[in-house]
Amino acid sequence: MTVKDVFELRRQGRIEEAYDAIRPMYAVHKGRYTTLCMFWTASDIFKKRLEEGRLEETEKIFESLKRVFAYISDREGAPGGDTVPVALGEGRRSTVETASGFMQYAARRLAEAKAKKGEDKPPLSPPAPSASPQEGEELSGRLAVGLDEGVLRPIESINALQRVVLACIVGHPGYTLAEVSESTGIPSAVVERHIAVLVEHHLVEYRGVGDAGGYWVNSL
């Protein structure tokens, strides 16, 4: 069986079969399309288990999704790039945009389910781009209006996932790295990498001392 065969099973609605088929393939080969296939079949199972009320299993699948998401890329060897549109049935958004949108949805749904069962606190208020990564891009674009041209250029140069992180900080000044990760559904290691880029471009800054601080939009 090939990755294409697994996607065909998924298209037919045979998601359990698709999930069982891709797992041993992904265990021995983590290429770009194998990783995409693993992510989307696992996302199907996440939704199914959530609907079935199997919360413990749903949470385990979400943790697995976060690990797989960290290795999704839009171009070979460049996690987090935004140059190649996804071409395996997920629309014309970039791979990272589409996967990021699902991670935001999954984090929100899981937190809501846990809160409903009294197992966790209610979820954080979703960031401005919680509905879709495109909203993150729109918010980042609005942020650019009225700022110095020197700040506008970096906003245009950052990739889609960095725009999502930026929009979260715009909507929630003072958020810590962990809060950005929880609110967007993006793994903390990935958030840390993209925040470093935003800091380098002088788009955000860290205010406070040690763990007591958080990230804010740079006012310069």
Secondary structure as UniProt FT lines:
FT   HELIX           3..11
FT   TURN            12..13
FT   HELIX           15..28
FT   HELIX           32..52
FT   HELIX           55..69
FT   TURN            70..71
FT   TURN            76..77
FT   HELIX           95..116
FT   TURN            117..118
FT   TURN            128..129
FT   HELIX           133..144
FT   TURN            145..146
FT   HELIX           149..157
FT   HELIX           160..171
FT   TURN            173..174
FT   HELIX           177..184
FT   HELIX           188..200
FT   TURN            201..202
FT   STRAND          204..207
FT   HELIX           210..212
FT   STRAND          214..217
//
